[in-house]
Amino acid sequence: MAKKIVVLTGSPRKKGNSIAMTEAFIAAAQKKGHQITRFDTAQMQINGCRACDTCFSQGKACSFDDDFNKIAPEIEAADVVVFTMPVYWYTMPAQIKAPIDKLYSLVVGQRDIAGKQCALIACCEEDDMSVLDGVLMPYQKSIALLKWTSIGEVLIPGVLAVGDIDKTDGCQQAAALADRI
Ligand SMILES: Cc1cc2nc3c(=O)[nH]c(=O)nc-3n(C[C@H](O)[C@H](O)[C@H](O)COP(=O)(O)O)c2cc1C
């Protein structure tokens, strides 16, 4: 059955390693008939959560004029949410951390978002797999709180420059995620 998939990318590199994996996933998912809505968070204006706790009180997720308000309704409607990013300083980039922080609005607003599927696609320069724990742990804890189920995590170490991902099986692993939806 065709599903609605929201993809949030976190890299500012439009042809970078995590975007290459993202696009491999999207192509595979579209081939299976799924509907993709992609947000490149590094190209959007999304500020950090101000913890004003007024989420949804003015008819929109975030009370401020913020591009997260374009993402929130799509996440609410989605069957699957896919997060893709590089590691920055042993954690996730600020660009995607901001919209992830603003998922708080869906909790504060008591929106009905439990039961979704999700996935993580991430990469880093260092060869040490534990570097990817900095994105894996917040992903796992956050989706447990949201009552979402992970269909898989593609974690690729050892890629630095644009194109390095082609020396790994990262894009094949990302494409294979589409088989689990
Ligand atoms: C600001 C910044 C911080 C980074 N921090 C780390 C890090 O802590 N550990 C690491 O292994 N790689 C780090 N990297 C390297 C990236 O994770 C790596 O180049 C990755 O392949 C970039 O993915 P992208 O092409 O999708 O942007 C950092 C890169 C930048 C620009």
The ligand as a Gaussian input file, in Angstrom:
#p B3LYP/6-31G(d) Opt

LIG

0 1
 C       30.789000      21.605000      11.254000
 C       31.201000      20.182000      11.013000
 C       31.388000      19.327000      12.081000
 C       31.749000      18.002000      11.872000
 N       31.914000      17.192000      12.957000
 C       32.246000      15.887000      12.764000
 C       32.435000      15.015000      13.881000
 O       32.253000      15.389000      15.037000
 N       32.803000      13.738000      13.643000
 C       32.990000      13.263000      12.363000
 O       33.322000      12.082000      12.204000
 N       32.777000      14.058000      11.280000
 C       32.428000      15.366000      11.461000
 N       32.239000      16.193000      10.377000
 C       32.381000      15.612000       9.029000
 C       31.060000      15.237000       8.362000
 O       30.258000      14.448000       9.207000
 C       31.347000      14.474000       7.071000
 O       32.093000      15.289000       6.185000
 C       30.088000      14.012000       6.377000
 O       30.419000      13.134000       5.320000
 C       29.293000      15.196000       5.828000
 O       28.088000      14.734000       5.310000
 P       27.302000      15.566000       4.178000
 O       28.155000      15.471000       2.925000
 O       26.000000      14.871000       4.051000
 O       27.172000      16.972000       4.663000
 C       31.909000      17.512000      10.551000
 C       31.712000      18.380000       9.473000
 C       31.376000      19.704000       9.687000
 C       31.147000      20.619000       8.505000

